Amino acid sequence: MLKAYLTTIGERTTDICKWQLERLGFEVVLLDKVEPWGEKYRRFIRLANENCLRVDADVIVNKNILECKNLPDDVMAQFTCFDFYRNDVWNTCPVYYGKEISEIIKSNLDKIGNNRPETEAWRLPQVQPLTLILDKKCYGMHGFFQDDATHGRAYQNRKDRGQLEQFDFELVERLKKL
């Protein structure tokens, strides 16, 4: 049974995300300690000893995610989901980690920062040629049904990264009022 490491800081969708992953046949490992993202990511990598998924709790996967079970040990793959903030299909979490990729990242944890550790892992010279973006299908939905604090963090993350123009926060604000 493939493990899915569910990373959460208390998102409202955590239980639904976990239920859906279990319903689709994944063994879910809940990483729910409230801690800086860099620390949580390092803890996940240290635990990842076999092929697995890492899933944010604000992502609700669909049955297409089962395709990850056919991915090899030597790739890191990102999937596309319908993104609430973009109002579009976009590559996001979940992320598949072949066991060989996890080992490469473990041996390079000292090169990975705290702000965007998964992105930095993806860009490691030893990992980058082994990455895939699976974008022929939609594998779930991202960012729906969250509280104001979660939306605030999403906005601030995009602002800090200089990415606000890629997202439709005006629409998000209107949808939150429904």
Contact map, one row per residue, 1 for C-alpha under 8 A:
1110000000000000000000001110000000000000000000000000000000000000000000000000000000000000000000000000000000000000000000000000000000000000000000000000000000000000000000000000000000
1111000000000000000000001110000000000000000000000011100000000000000010000000000000000000000000000000000000000000000000000000000000000000000000000000000000000000000000000000000000
1111100000000000000000000111100000000000000000000011100000000000000000000000000000000000000000000000000000000000000000000000000000000000000000000000000000000000000000000000000000
0111110000000000000010000111100000000000000000000001111000000000000000000000000000000000000000000000000000000000000000000000000000000000000000000000000000000000000000000000000000
0011111000000000000000000001111000000000000100000001111000000000000000000000000000000000000000000000000000000000000000000000000000000000000000000000000000000000000000000000000000
0001111100000000010000000001111100000000000000000000011110000000000000000000000000000000000000000000000000000000000000000000000000000000000000000000000000000000000000000000000000
0000111110000000000000000000011100000001000000000000011110000000000000000000000000000000000000000000000000000000000000000000000000000000000000000000000000000000000000000000000000
0000011111100100000000000000011111000000000000000000000110000000000000000000000000000000000000000000000000000000000000000000000000000000000000000000000000000000000000000000000000
0000001111100000000000000000000111100000000000000000000000000000000000000000000000000000000000000000000000000000000000000000000000000000000000000000000000000000000000000000000000
0000000111110100000000000000000100000000000000000000000000000000000000000000000000000000000000000000000000000000000000000000000000000000000000000000000000000000000000000000000000
0000000111111100000000000000000000000000000000000000000011000000000000000000000000000000000000000000000000000000000000000000000000000000000000000110010000000000000000000000000000
0000000001111110000000000000000000000000000000000000000001000000000000000000000000000000000000000000000000000000000000000000000000000000000000001110000000000000000000000000000000
0000000000111111100000000000000000000000000000000000000011110000000000000000000000000000000000000000000000000000000000000000000000000000000000001100000000000000000000000000000000
0000000101111111110000000000000000000000000000000000000011000000000000000000000000000000000000000000000000000000000000000000000000000000000000000000000000000000000000000000000000
0000000000011111111000000000000000000000000000000000000000000000000000000000000000000000000000000000000000000000000000000000000000000000000000000000000000000000000000000000000000
0000000000001111111100000000000000000000000000000000000000010000000000000000000000000000000000000000000000000000000000000000000000000000000000000000000000000000000000000000000000
0000000000001111111110000000000000000000000000000000000011111000000000000000000000000000000000000000000000000000000000000000000000000000000000000000000000000000000000000000000000
0000010000000111111111000001000000000000000000000000000010000000000000000000000000000000000000000000000000000000000000000000000000000000000000000000000000000000000000000000000000
0000000000000011111111100000000000000000000000000000000000000000000000000000000000000000000000000000000000000000000000000000000000000000000000000000000000000000000000000000000000
0000000000000001111111110000000000000000000000000000000000011100000000000000000000000000000000000000000000000000000000000000000000000000000000000000000000000000000000000000000000
0001000000000000111111111111000000000000000000000000000000001000000000000000000000000000000000000000000000000000000000000000000000000000000000000000000000000000000000000000000000
0000000000000000011111111111000000000000000000000000000000000000000000000000000000000000000000000000000000000000000000000000000000000000000000000000000000000000000000000000000000
0000000000000000001111111100000000000000000000000000000000000000000000000000000000000000000000000000000000000000000000000000000000000000000000000000000000000000000000000000000000
0000000000000000000111111100000000000000000000000000000000000010010000000000000000000000000000000000000000000000000000000000000000000000000000000000000000000000000000000000000000
1100000000000000000011111110000000000000000000000000000000000000000000000000000000000000000000000000000000000000000000000000000000000000000000000000000000000000000000000000000000
1111000000000000000011111111000000000000000000000000000000000000000000000000000000000000000000000000000000000000000000000000000000000000000000000000000000000000000000000000000000
1111000000000000000011001111100000000000000000000000000000000000000000000000000000000000000000000000000000000000000000000000000000000000000000000000000000000000000000000000000000
0011110000000000010011000111110000000000000000000000000000000000000000000000000000000000000000000000000000000000000000000000000000000000000000000000000000000000000000000000000000
0011110000000000000000000011111000000000000000000000000000000000000000000000000000000000000000000000000000000000000000000000000000000000000000000000000000000000000000000000000000
0000111100000000000000000001111100000000000000000000000000000000000000000000000000000000000000000000000000000000000000000000000000000000000000000000000000000000000000000000000000
0000111100000000000000000000111110000001000100000000000000000000000000000000000000000000000000000000000000000000000000000000000000000000000000000000000000000000000000000000000000
0000011111000000000000000000011111000000000000000000000000000000000000000000000000000000000000000000000000000000000000000000000000000000000000000000000000000000000000000000000000
0000000110000000000000000000001111100001000000000000000000000000000000000000000000000000000000000000000000000000000000000000000000000000000000000000000000000000000000000000000000
0000000110000000000000000000000111110000000000000000000000000000000000000000000000000000000000000000000000000000000000000000000000000000000000000000000000000000000000000000000000
0000000010000000000000000000000011111011000000000000000000000000000000000000000000000000000000000000000000000000000000000000000000000000000000000000000000000000000000000000000000
0000000000000000000000000000000001111111000000000000000000000000000000000000000000000000000000000000000000000000010000000000000000000000000000000000000000000000000000000000000000
0000000000000000000000000000000000111111100000000000000000000000000000000000000000000000000000000000000000000000011110000000000000000000000000000000000000000000000000000000000000
0000000000000000000000000000000000011111110000000000000000000000000000000000000000000000000000000000000000000000111110000000000000000000000000000000000000000000000000000000000000
0000000000000000000000000000000000111111111000000000000000000000000000000000000000000000000000000000000000000000010000000000000000000000000000000000000000000000000000000000000000
0000001000000000000000000000001010111111111100000000000000000000000000000000000000000000000000000000000000000000000000000000000000000000000000000000000000000000000000000000000000
0000000000000000000000000000000000001111111110000000000000000000000000000000000000000000000000000000000000000000000011000000000000000000000000000000000000000000000000000000000000
0000000000000000000000000000000000000111111111000000000000000000000000000000000000000000000000000000000000001000000000000000000000000000000000000000000000000000000000000000000000
0000000000000000000000000000000000000011111111100000000000000000000000000000000000000000000000000000000000000000000000000000000000000000000000000000000000000000000000000000000000
0000100000000000000000000000001000000001111111110000000000000000000000000000000000000000000000000000000000000000000000000000000000000000000000000000000000000000000000000000000000
0000000000000000000000000000000000000000111111110000000000000000000000000000000000000000000000000000010011000000000000000000000000000000000000000000000000000000000000000000000000
0000000000000000000000000000000000000000011111111000000000000000000000000000000000000000000000000000000001000000000000000000000000000000000000000000000000000000000000000000000000
0000000000000000000000000000000000000000001111111000000000000000000000000000000000000000000000000000000000000000000000000000000000000000000000000000000000000000000000000000000000
0000000000000000000000000000000000000000000111111111000000000000000000000000000000000000000000000010010000000000000000000000000000000000000000000000000000000000000000000000000000
0000000000000000000000000000000000000000000001111110000000000000000000000000000000000000000000000010011000000000000000000000000000000000000000000000000000000000000000000000000000
0000000000000000000000000000000000000000000000011111000000000000000000000000000000000000000000000110010000000000000000000000000000000000000000000000000000000000000000000000000000
0110000000000000000000000000000000000000000000011111100000000000000000001000000000000000000000011110000000000000000000000000000000000000000000000000000000000000000000000000000000
0111100000000000000000000000000000000000000000010111110000000000000000000000000000000000000000011110000000000000000000000000000000000000000000000000000000000000000000000000000000
0111100000000000000000000000000000000000000000000011111000000000000000000000000000000000000001111000000000000000000000000000000000000000000000000000000000000000000000000000000000
0001111000000000000000000000000000000000000000000001111100000000000000000000000000000000000011111000000000000000000000000000000000000000000000000000000000000000000000000000000000
0001111000000000000000000000000000000000000000000000111110100000000000000000000000000000000011100000000000000000000000000000000000000000000000000000000000000000000000000000000000
0000011100000000000000000000000000000000000000000000011111100000000000000000000000000000000011000000000000000000000000000000000000000000000000000000000000000000000000000000000000
0000011100101100110000000000000000000000000000000000001111110000000000000000000000000000000000000000000000000000000000000000000000000000000000000000000000000000000000000000000000
0000000000111100100000000000000000000000000000000000000111110000000000000000000000000000000000000000000000000000000000000000000000000000000001110100000000000000000000000000000000
0000000000001000100000000000000000000000000000000000001111111000000000000000000000000000000011000000000000000000000000000000000000000000000111100000000000000000000000000000000000
0000000000001001100100000000000000000000000000000000000011111100000000000000000000000000000000000000000000000000000000000000000000000000000111000000000000000000000000000000000000
0000000000000000100110000000000000000000000000000000000000111111100000000000000000000000000000000000000000000000000000000000000000000000001110000000000000000000000000000000000000
0000000000000000000100000000000000000000000000000000000000011111100000000000000000000000000000000000000000000000000000000000000000000000001100000000000000000000000000000000000000
0000000000000000000000010000000000000000000000000000000000001111110000000000000000000000000000000000000000000000000000000000000000000000001000000000000000000000000000000000000000
0000000000000000000000000000000000000000000000000000000000001111111000000000000000000000000000000000000000000000000000000000000000000000111000000000000000000000000000000000000000
0000000000000000000000000000000000000000000000000000000000001111111100000000000000000000000000000000000000000000000000000000000000000000001100000000000000000000000000000000000000
0000000000000000000000010000000000000000000000000000000000000011111110000000000000000000000000000000000000000000000000000000000000000000000000000000000000000000000000000000000000
0000000000000000000000000000000000000000000000000000000000000001111111100000000000000000000000000000000000000000000000000000000000000000000000000000000000000000000000000000000000
0000000000000000000000000000000000000000000000000000000000000000111111100000000000000000000000010000000000000000000000000000000000000000000000000000000000000000000000000000000000
0100000000000000000000000000000000000000000000000000000000000000011111100000000000000000000000000000000000000000000000000000000000000000000000000000000000000000000000000000000000
0000000000000000000000000000000000000000000000000000000000000000001111110000000000000000000000000000000000000000000000000000000000000000000000000000000000000000000000000000000000
0000000000000000000000000000000000000000000000000000000000000000001111111010000000000000000000000100000000000000000000000000000000000000000000000000000000000000000000000000000000
0000000000000000000000000000000000000000000000000000000000000000000001111110000000000000000000000100000000000000000000000000000000000000000000000000000000000000000000000000000000
0000000000000000000000000000000000000000000000000010000000000000000000111110000000000000000000001111100000000000000000000000000000000000000000000000000000000000000000000000000000
0000000000000000000000000000000000000000000000000000000000000000000000011111000000000000000000000111100000000000000000000000000001000000000000000000000000000000000000000000000000
0000000000000000000000000000000000000000000000000000000000000000000000111111100000000000000000011101100000000000000000000000001001110000000000000000000000000000000000000000000000
0000000000000000000000000000000000000000000000000000000000000000000000000111110000000000000000111100100000000000000000000100001001110000000000000000000000000000000000000000000000
0000000000000000000000000000000000000000000000000000000000000000000000000011111000000000000000111000000000000000000000000000000000111100000000000000000000000000000000000000000000
0000000000000000000000000000000000000000000000000000000000000000000000000001111100000000001111110000000000000000000000000000000000111100000000000000000000000000000000000000000000
0000000000000000000000000000000000000000000000000000000000000000000000000000111110000000001111100000000000000000000000000000000000001110011000000000000000000000000000000000000000
0000000000000000000000000000000000000000000000000000000000000000000000000000011111000000111110000000000000000000000000000000000000001110111100000000000000000000000000000000000000
0000000000000000000000000000000000000000000000000000000000000000000000000000001111100000111110000000000000000000000000000000000000000000011111000000000000000000000000000000000000
0000000000000000000000000000000000000000000000000000000000000000000000000000000111110011110000000000000000000000000000000000000000000000010111000000000000000000000000000000000000
0000000000000000000000000000000000000000000000000000000000000000000000000000000011111111110000000000000000000000000000000000000000000000000011100000000000000000000000000000000000
0000000000000000000000000000000000000000000000000000000000000000000000000000000001111111000000000000000000000000000000000000000000000000000011110000000000000000000000000001000000
0000000000000000000000000000000000000000000000000000000000000000000000000000000000111110000000000000000000000000000000000000000000000000000000100000000000000000000000111001000000
0000000000000000000000000000000000000000000000000000000000000000000000000000000000111111110000000000000000000000000000000000000000000000000000000000000000000000000001110000000000
0000000000000000000000000000000000000000000000000000000000000000000000000000000001111111100000000000000000000000000000000000000000000000000000000000000000000000000000110000000000
0000000000000000000000000000000000000000000000000000000000000000000000000000000001110111110000000000000000000000000000000000000000000000000000000000000000000000000000000000000000
0000000000000000000000000000000000000000000000000000000000000000000000000000000111100111111000000000000000000000000000000000000000000000010000000000000000000000000000000000000000
0000000000000000000000000000000000000000000000000000000000000000000000000000000111100101111100000000000000000000000000000000000000000010000000000000000000000000000000000000000000
0000000000000000000000000000000000000000000000000000000000000000000000000000011110000000111110000000000000000000000000000000000000001110000000000000000000000000000000000000000000
0000000000000000000000000000000000000000000000000000000000000000000000000000011110000000011111100000000000000000000000000000000000000000000001000000000000000000000000000000000000
0000000000000000000000000000000000000000000000000000011100100000000000000000011110000000001111100000000000000000000000000000000000000000000001000000000000000000000000000000000000
0000000000000000000000000000000000000000000000000000111100100000000000000000011000000000000111110000000000000000000000000000000000000000000000000000000000000000000000000000000000
0000000000000000000000000000000000000000000000000000111000000000000000000001111000000000000111111000000000000000000000000000000000000000000000000000000000000000000000000000000000
0000000000000000000000000000000000000000000000000011110000000000000100000011110000000000000001111100000000000000000000000000000000000000000000000000000000000000000000000000000000
0000000000000000000000000000000000000000000000000011110000000000000000001011100000000000000000111110110000000000000000000000000000000000000000000000000000000000000000000000000000
0000000000000000000000000000000000000000000000000111000000000000000000111111000000000000000000011111110000000000000000000000000000000000000000000000000000000000000000000000000000
0000000000000000000000000000000000000000000000011111000000000000000000001100000000000000000000001111111000000000000000000000000000000000000000000000000000000000000000000000000000
0000000000000000000000000000000000000000000000000000000000000000000000001110000000000000000000000111111100000000000000000000000000000000000000000000000000000000000000000000000000
0000000000000000000000000000000000000000000000000000000000000000000000001111000000000000000000001111111110000000000000000000001000000000000000000000000000000000000000000000000000
0000000000000000000000000000000000000000000010011100000000000000000000000000000000000000000000001111111111000000000000000000000000000000000000000000000000000000000000000000000000
0000000000000000000000000000000000000000000000001000000000000000000000000000000000000000000000000011111111100000000000000000000000000000000000000000000000000000000000000000000000
0000000000000000000000000000000000000000000000000000000000000000000000000000000000000000000000000001111111110000000000000000011000000000000000000000000000000000000000000000000000
0000000000000000000000000000000000000000000010000000000000000000000000000000000000000000000000000000111111111000000000001000001000000000000000000000000000000000000000000000000000
0000000000000000000000000000000000000000000011000000000000000000000000000000000000000000000000000000011111111000000000000000000000000000000000000000000000000000000000000000000000
0000000000000000000000000000000000000000000000000000000000000000000000000000000000000000000000000000001111111100000000000000000000000000000000000000000000000000000000000000000000
0000000000000000000000000000000000000000000000000000000000000000000000000000000000000000000000000000000111111111000000000000000000000000000000000000000000000000000000000000000000
0000000000000000000000000000000000000000010000000000000000000000000000000000000000000000000000000000000011111111000000000000000000000000000000000000000000000000000000000000000000
0000000000000000000000000000000000000000000000000000000000000000000000000000000000000000000000000000000000111111100000000000000000000000000000000000000000000000000000000000000000
0000000000000000000000000000000000000000000000000000000000000000000000000000000000000000000000000000000000011111100000000000000000000000000000000000000000000000000000000000000000
0000000000000000000000000000000000000000000000000000000000000000000000000000000000000000000000000000000000011111110010011000000000000000000000000000000000000000000000000000000000
0000000000000000000000000000000000000100000000000000000000000000000000000000000000000000000000000000000000000111111110010000000000000000000000000000000000000000000000000000000000
0000000000000000000000000000000000011110000000000000000000000000000000000000000000000000000000000000000000000001111110000000000000000000000000000000000000000000000000000000000000
0000000000000000000000000000000000001100000000000000000000000000000000000000000000000000000000000000000000000000111110000000000000000000000000000000000000000000000000000000000000
0000000000000000000000000000000000001100000000000000000000000000000000000000000000000000000000000000000000000000111111110000000000000000000000000000000000000000000000000000000000
0000000000000000000000000000000000001100100000000000000000000000000000000000000000000000000000000000000000000001111111111000000000000000000000000000000000000000000000000000000000
0000000000000000000000000000000000000000100000000000000000000000000000000000000000000000000000000000000000000000000111111100000000000000000000000000000000000000000000000000000000
0000000000000000000000000000000000000000000000000000000000000000000000000000000000000000000000000000000000000000000111111110000000000000000000000000000000000000000000000000000000
0000000000000000000000000000000000000000000000000000000000000000000000000000000000000000000000000000000000000001100111111111000000000000000000000000000000000000000000000000000000
0000000000000000000000000000000000000000000000000000000000000000000000000000000000000000000000000000000010000001000011111111001000000000000000000000000000000000000000000000000000
0000000000000000000000000000000000000000000000000000000000000000000000000001000000000000000000000000000000000000000001111111001100100000000000000000000000000000000000000000000000
0000000000000000000000000000000000000000000000000000000000000000000000000000000000000000000000000000000000000000000000111111101100000000000000000000000000000000000000000000000000
0000000000000000000000000000000000000000000000000000000000000000000000000000000000000000000000000000000000000000000000011111111100000000000000000000000000000000000000000000000000
0000000000000000000000000000000000000000000000000000000000000000000000000000000000000000000000000000000000000000000000000011111110000000000000000000000000000000000000000000000000
0000000000000000000000000000000000000000000000000000000000000000000000000000000000000000000000000000000100000000000000000001111111000000000000000000000000000000000000000000000000
0000000000000000000000000000000000000000000000000000000000000000000000000011000000000000000000000000100110000000000000001111111111100000000000000000000000000000000000000000000000
0000000000000000000000000000000000000000000000000000000000000000000000000000000000000000000000000000000000000000000000000111111111100000000000000000000000000000000000000000000000
0000000000000000000000000000000000000000000000000000000000000000000000000000000000000000000000000000000000000000000000000000111111100000000000000000000000000000000000000000000000
0000000000000000000000000000000000000000000000000000000000000000000000000111000000000000000000000000000000000000000000000000011111110000000000000000000000000000000000000000000000
0000000000000000000000000000000000000000000000000000000000000000000000000011110000000000000000000000000000000000000000000100001111111000000000000000000000000000000000000000000000
0000000000000000000000000000000000000000000000000000000000000000000000000011110000000000000000000000000000000000000000000000000001111100000000000000000000000000000000000000000000
0000000000000000000000000000000000000000000000000000000000000000000000000000111100000000001000000000000000000000000000000000000000111110000000000000000000000000000000000000000000
0000000000000000000000000000000000000000000000000000000000000000000000000000111100000000001000000000000000000000000000000000000000011111100000000000000000000000000000000000000000
0000000000000000000000000000000000000000000000000000000000000000000000000000001100000000011000000000000000000000000000000000000000001111110000000000000000000000000000000000000000
0000000000000000000000000000000000000000000000000000000000000000000000000000000000000000000000000000000000000000000000000000000000000111110000000000000000000000000000000000000000
0000000000000000000000000000000000000000000000000000000000000001000000000000000100000000000000000000000000000000000000000000000000000111111000000000000000000000000000000000000000
0000000000000000000000000000000000000000000000000000000000000001000000000000001111000000100000000000000000000000000000000000000000000011111100000000000000000000000000000000000000
0000000000000000000000000000000000000000000000000000000000001111100000000000001110000000000000000000000000000000000000000000000000000000111110000000000000000000000000000000000000
0000000000000000000000000000000000000000000000000000000000111100100000000000000111000000000000000000000000000000000000000000000000000000011111000000000000000000000000000000000000
0000000000000000000000000000000000000000000000000000000000111000000000000000000011110000000000000000000000000000000000000000000000000000001111110000000000000000000000000000000000
0000000000000000000000000000000000000000000000000000000001110000000000000000000011110000000110000000000000000000000000000000000000000000000111110000000000000000000000000000000000
0000000000000000000000000000000000000000000000000000000001100000000000000000000000111000000000000000000000000000000000000000000000000000000011111100000000000000000000000000000000
0000000000000000000000000000000000000000000000000000000001000000000000000000000000010000000000000000000000000000000000000000000000000000000011111100000000000000000000000000000000
0000000000011000000000000000000000000000000000000000000000000000000000000000000000000000000000000000000000000000000000000000000000000000000000111110000000000000000000000000000000
0000000000111000000000000000000000000000000000000000000001000000000000000000000000000000000000000000000000000000000000000000000000000000000000111111011000000000000000000000000000
0000000000110000000000000000000000000000000000000000000000000000000000000000000000000000000000000000000000000000000000000000000000000000000000001111111000000000000000000000000000
0000000000000000000000000000000000000000000000000000000000000000000000000000000000000000000000000000000000000000000000000000000000000000000000000111111100000000000000000000000000
0000000000000000000000000000000000000000000000000000000000000000000000000000000000000000000000000000000000000000000000000000000000000000000000000011111110000000000000000000000000
0000000000100000000000000000000000000000000000000000000000000000000000000000000000000000000000000000000000000000000000000000000000000000000000000111111111000000000000000000000000
0000000000000000000000000000000000000000000000000000000000000000000000000000000000000000000000000000000000000000000000000000000000000000000000000111111111100000000000000000000000
0000000000000000000000000000000000000000000000000000000000000000000000000000000000000000000000000000000000000000000000000000000000000000000000000001111111110000000000000000000000
0000000000000000000000000000000000000000000000000000000000000000000000000000000000000000000000000000000000000000000000000000000000000000000000000000111111111000000000000000000000
0000000000000000000000000000000000000000000000000000000000000000000000000000000000000000000000000000000000000000000000000000000000000000000000000000011111111100000000000000000000
0000000000000000000000000000000000000000000000000000000000000000000000000000000000000000000000000000000000000000000000000000000000000000000000000000001111111110000100001000000000
0000000000000000000000000000000000000000000000000000000000000000000000000000000000000000000000000000000000000000000000000000000000000000000000000000000111111111000000000000000000
0000000000000000000000000000000000000000000000000000000000000000000000000000000000000000000000000000000000000000000000000000000000000000000000000000000011111111100000000000000000
0000000000000000000000000000000000000000000000000000000000000000000000000000000000000000000000000000000000000000000000000000000000000000000000000000000001111111111100000000000000
0000000000000000000000000000000000000000000000000000000000000000000000000000000000000000000000000000000000000000000000000000000000000000000000000000000000111111111100000000000000
0000000000000000000000000000000000000000000000000000000000000000000000000000000000000000000000000000000000000000000000000000000000000000000000000000000000011111111000000000000000
0000000000000000000000000000000000000000000000000000000000000000000000000000000000000000000000000000000000000000000000000000000000000000000000000000000000001111111000000000000000
0000000000000000000000000000000000000000000000000000000000000000000000000000000000000000000000000000000000000000000000000000000000000000000000000000000000000111111110000000000000
0000000000000000000000000000000000000000000000000000000000000000000000000000000000000000000000000000000000000000000000000000000000000000000000000000000000000111111111100000000000
0000000000000000000000000000000000000000000000000000000000000000000000000000000000000000000000000000000000000000000000000000000000000000000000000000000000100110011111110000000000
0000000000000000000000000000000000000000000000000000000000000000000000000000000000000000000000000000000000000000000000000000000000000000000000000000000000000000011111110000000000
0000000000000000000000000000000000000000000000000000000000000000000000000000000000000100000000000000000000000000000000000000000000000000000000000000000000000000001111110000000000
0000000000000000000000000000000000000000000000000000000000000000000000000000000000001110000000000000000000000000000000000000000000000000000000000000000000000000001111111000000000
0000000000000000000000000000000000000000000000000000000000000000000000000000000000001110000000000000000000000000000000000000000000000000000000000000000000000000000111111111000000
0000000000000000000000000000000000000000000000000000000000000000000000000000000000001000000000000000000000000000000000000000000000000000000000000000000000100000000000111111100000
0000000000000000000000000000000000000000000000000000000000000000000000000000000000000000000000000000000000000000000000000000000000000000000000000000000000000000000000011111110000
0000000000000000000000000000000000000000000000000000000000000000000000000000000000000000000000000000000000000000000000000000000000000000000000000000000000000000000000011111111000
0000000000000000000000000000000000000000000000000000000000000000000000000000000000011000000000000000000000000000000000000000000000000000000000000000000000000000000000011111111100
0000000000000000000000000000000000000000000000000000000000000000000000000000000000000000000000000000000000000000000000000000000000000000000000000000000000000000000000001111111110
0000000000000000000000000000000000000000000000000000000000000000000000000000000000000000000000000000000000000000000000000000000000000000000000000000000000000000000000000111111111
0000000000000000000000000000000000000000000000000000000000000000000000000000000000000000000000000000000000000000000000000000000000000000000000000000000000000000000000000011111111
0000000000000000000000000000000000000000000000000000000000000000000000000000000000000000000000000000000000000000000000000000000000000000000000000000000000000000000000000001111111
0000000000000000000000000000000000000000000000000000000000000000000000000000000000000000000000000000000000000000000000000000000000000000000000000000000000000000000000000000111111
0000000000000000000000000000000000000000000000000000000000000000000000000000000000000000000000000000000000000000000000000000000000000000000000000000000000000000000000000000011111
